[in-house]
């Protein structure tokens, strides 16, 4: 029995470690250095800018930073950053959950009691919208540098790196020389016999010819990848790069999102969905080349927008301005929109804009960006036909520090205090 267990371990774990010994050694070294330098989760969250910023209005009062830090430490928050320029910003390196919401409320209550007439303006992600020179970043770089140095020392002890390098270099040069000569010969024969010879030799020739192995592998891989990409993009989804800030603060410039296609257009579109679509003024060409570029994504020049569904078919829709704020009326009822930063920083409604009131036609939607002061949306070009929808943005996969599902997450936090009465408000934080 013991021998069987030993054989099993040799065939699985031991063989795996032998094949991946360098990676395994680096992981061991890195974990050891992290442990020695006590790089814990709060440190790493600050390095990756994962966390929350609480922004308060304190009405030009003198801020006792040490007093606030002492209060924050009561909730086991070791690392924070306090900015007291125009407003008071408190950065907390934690993902928002019930415990942190309670801690944030307690911190807010302390601010309200200490600084009269203060209020919580907003909460937002600790991302590249707000940056500060955290000392922990230097510590993380130091840990990484020390880990690499120790790793190279360990490799030098375990392996004879010089012999490994020389042997690899010789093998590569021999292989590259064979491929170069074979490719030259293939091109010369193609000039004599035509392109048919080239395609036949590369795609249909099953002979084990080392001189053209790389060429055949490259071309067959390209064709296979193109077919797979087209199938995935058409039936499942695609990746999109965001060029503008029209969806701030939900999605920033240069973020990358996954656009779901599997259930569109059969799945019902809901209010609040973030859709990627071709705007009405864009005329799509149906030429074979244009269709191929749209299916494959290769050199596709068709412009696509990303906006949020605000108005649904048959809704009575109106953008209304009153008391210095804009609001959306759906069937004469105000739409709750905690995902926007400001109710006042909007592009003013002018002649020729679609601000209502009107009834949204059947199978059409009214699309708006979350950044209402800088978004070319339905207010400018009208309704979106359902057939022009590409898909729904469901997942942000880059940058790494903001990976998350594009699903609104709401928190009810203490906003202000009036005559010992706590006033609460619904806030939204889309990503961490």
N, C-alpha and C positions, 0 to 999 in steps of 0.2 A: 504493500500500500504506500509506504514511504517513498519507494523508488518511482512509483507512478506519479506521485505528486511532484517529485523532483524533476522528472522528465517533462511534466506539463509546464512547470515554471521555466525550465530551460528553453522550451519551444516557444513560449509566449513572452513573458516579462524579460527574461535574460536576453533573448534574441532581439527584442525591441530596443533594449537599452544599448546593446552593441551596435545596432544600426543607426541609432540616434544619440550616440554618446556625447557629441559636441553640444547639441541642443539641450540635452539633459544636464550637462555640466554647467551650462550658462544659467539655466533655471535655478539650480542648486546654489550657485554663487550669488545670483541676484537676490534670491529669497534670504540668504544668510546676511548679505549686506543690508537689505531692508530691515531685517530684524535688529541688527546691531545699531542702525541709525534711527530705529523706532519710527519708521515712516508708516503711520497708521492711516485709517480711512479718511479722517478729516484733512490730513496733509494732502493726500492724493486728490481728494475732491476739490481742494483749492487749486492745486496744480492744473487739473483738468477743467477748472472753472465750473464745477458742478455744484449747484447750490441755489440759494435764494437771496435776493436783495429786498429789504424792507426800507421803503423811502417815506420819511416823515416831513411834514411841515412844522417847523419849530418857531417861526415868526421872529427870526433874528435874535434869539436868546442865546446866552453863553452856554456852551455845552461842556459838561464835565465828562470827558472821554473815559477817564479812569473809572468813574462811578458806573458808567454804562457797561464797560468791560467786566467789571466785578459782578454786575447783575447777570450778564450773559453767561458767565462761568458757573453760576448756580445751576444751570441746566445742562452741565457737562459739555458745553460748547467751548472747546479749547482755543480754536483759531477763528478769528474774525477780522474784519476790516471796517473801520468807521470813517466815513467821509462826511465832514461837516462844513461843506462849502455853502451853496445856496440852500440846500435841504440836508437833512440828516439821513445818510444811507448806511444801513447796517447789513453787511454781507455775512451770511451764515452758510457754511459748507456742508449742507445736508439736503437730501431730497425731501420734498414736502410730504409728510404723512401726518397722521393724527397727533402723534407725540410732538412733532415739530410745530404743528399748528397751535397746539396748546402752549408750547414754549414761546412762540411768536406773539400769542395773545397776552401772555404774562409780561413779556418785554414791552409790548405796546402799552399795557396798563401802567407799567412803571414810567414810561415816557409821558403818558398823559398826566399822571399825578405830579411828576417832577417839573414838567414844562407846560405851563398853562396854555390853553387854547391850541394845543398841538393836535395833529391828526395824521393818520396813515394815508398817504396819497396813493400808493400802488405797491404791488409786489411784482417782481420780474426775475427772470433767470440770471444767474451769474455767468454770462457768456461774453462774447467779444463786443457787445454793446456797452459793457461797463468793464473797464480794465484797471487793475491796480498792481503795483510792484510787490507782489507777495514774496516774502523771504523764503517760503517753503519751496518755491520753484527752483531756486539756487541749490537747495538741499537735494531736491530730486535729481537735478543734473549731476550733482556730485556723486550721488548713489549710483547713477547710471555709468558715469565715467570710471568709478572705482570698480564696479562690477566687470566692465569690459577689460580693464587692466588685469585684474585677478584671473579672469577667464583666459586671457592670452597666456599668462604665466602657467596656469594649469595645463593648457593645451601643449605648451612647450615641454612640460615635464612628461605628459602622458604620450604625446606623439612626437615623432621626429619630423617637424614641419618642413624642414629644408628638403629632405628626401621626397616627401609627399608632393611638394611644389614642383620639383624638377621632373618627377615622373609624370605628373599631370600635364605639365607644359609640353613634354615630348610627345605624349599621346595626342594632345590637341593639335600640335603642328602637323603630325603625320596625317591625322584624319582630315584636317583642313586642306592640306596639299592634294589629297586624293579627290576631295569634293571640287576643288578649283579646276583641276585638270578634266574631271568628268563633265563639269558644267560647260567648259570651253568646247569640248568635243560635241556635246549635245547641241549647242548653239550653231556650230559649224555644219552639222548634219541637217539642222532645221533650215538653214539658209539654202542648202542644196535640195532638200526634199519637201519643204513647205511646212506650214503650221500644223497640218494634219499629223505629220511625223512626231512633232513635239507633244501634242495632246495624247497621241497613242502611246508614246514612250513613257510619259509621266503618269497618265491616268489608267491606262489599260494594261501596261506591261507588268506581268507578275514575276519576272525574272529577278533574282537577287543581285542586282547591279549596284555595287557600293558607290560607283561614281555619280549616280543620280539619286541616291537614297534621300538626301536632304531636300532636293528640289521636289521630289515626289511627295515627301512628307509635308513640306510647307504648303503646296497647292491643295493637297487633299484635306489638310487641316483647315485651310481658309474656307473651302467649300462646305465642309462639315459645320464649321462655326457659323457661317452665314445662314445655313438652313436652320440650325438650332435657334439662332437669334430671331429669325423671322417667325418661327413657330411660337417662341416664348413671347415676343412682343405682340403678336396678333391675338393669342389665346389667353395668356396669363397676365403679363404686365411688362412695364418698361421703366427704365431709370431716367430721371429728368434732372437737369441742372437749372437752378433758379437764377435768372440774370438780373432781376430787379428787386427793390424793397417794397413792392406793392402789398405784400402780405405780412409786413412787420406788425407786431412782434412775433407772430406765430412762426413765420419762415423768413429767414434772412437772406441777403444776397449771397450767391455762390453756394448755398446749401444744396444738397442732393437728396431727392425723394424718390420713393418707389410708387409708381402709379398702377393701381389695380385695374385689370381689364377682364378678369375671369367671369364676372357676373354682369358686366355692362354690355349692352344697354338694357338688359332684361331686368336687372334689379332696380327697384324703385329708388330714385334720387330723393334724399331727405334734406330739409332745411338745415344748414350748418355744414353740409358736406363740402370738402375742398376738392374742386374739380379742375382737371387739366383739359383744355378744349381749344379748338380753332375758332377765333372770333369771327363774327358774321362778315366783316369786310375783307377777309382773306379768301381769295378764290383758289381752290385746290385744283391743280392740274391732274388729269387722269392719264397722262402719257405713261408708257411702261417704265421709263426711267424715274419719273416722279413717284409712281406707286412703289417701285422698288426701294427708293430712298426712305419713304415713309415707313415701309414695313421693316427695313433693316436698320434704319437710323443712320446709315452711312451718307454723309454729306447732305443730310436733309435740311433744306432751307425754309420749310414751312414754319411760320411763326405760331407758337402755341402760348396761351395765357394760362395762368393759375389764379383762381379766385374762389370765394366762398359763396355758396347758394344762400341768398337772403330772401328772395321772393319766389314762391311756388306758382304753378299754373292755377289760374282762376282767382288768385289773391288780388284784393284791392291794395295797391301799393302807393306809398307816399313818403318822400323825404321832407321833414318839417323842421323849421328853425324857430326856436323860441327860447327866451331868457339866456341868450348867448350859447345855446347848445343845439346840436342837431340830433334828431332821432328818427328812427324808421317806424312808420305806422303800417301794420299789416291788418287789414280789415278794421281800421280805425283804432287798433290797440297797439301800444308801444311795444316794440320788439326788444327783449332783454339781450344785450350784446356785451358781455363782460370780456370778450376776446379782443376788443379794440382798446387802444391806449387812451384815446381822447375823444370826447363828445363835442369838442369845439374846434379842433384842428382838422377841418374838412375843406375840400374844394367847394366854394360857394356855388349854389345852384344858379344857373344863368339861362338866358333864352337859348333854346335849342338842346338843352340837356333834358334827360329823362328823369325828372324828379317827381312826377305825378301831380295829383292822383290819377291813376289809371288801373285798368284790369289787365293782369298778365295773361296773354293768350294761352290756349291749350298746348301742351308739350313744349312750353317755353319757360325759361327761368331768368330771374334777375340776379346777376352776379356782381359782387362787390369785393374789393380787396380790404383786408383788415386795416391797412394804412390809408385811411379815408382822405388824407390830405395829399396823397401821391399815388394814385391808382387810376389807370385808364380802364374803367370797368363799364358796366351797363348804363351808368349815368351818361356816358358819352356816345355809346354805339347801340344801345337798345337791348332787346331781348336775345337770349341764347336759345337756339333750337336744340332739342335733345339729340338730334342726329349728329351734331358737331362735337359731342362730348368724346374725348379720348379715353378718359378713365378718372378714377378717384385717387387722390394722393392719400396714402394710408400710413406710410412709414418714412421717417427721415433716417438715412443711413450714414450721412456725412455732413458735417465733421463729426469725428468720433465723440467729442465731448457733449454733443447734443443728440445722440442717437435716441430715438423714442418713437412711439406710435403717435400719429397726428390725430389724437383724440382729446378733445377739450376736457380738462380736469379742473373742477371748481373747488374753491375753499371759501368758507365763511369765516372772516376774521374781524376782530375789533377794529373799527375805523376811527372812532373818536369817543370822547367822554363829555357829557353835558349834564351838570348838576348831579354828579354821581351816577348818571345813567349811561350805560355802555351802548353805543350805536354800532351795529355790525353791518357788513357789506359783503356781497359775493365777489370774489376775485377769481381770476383764472391764470394759471401758469401752464403753458403748453408743453414745455420741454425742459430738461435738466442736463 
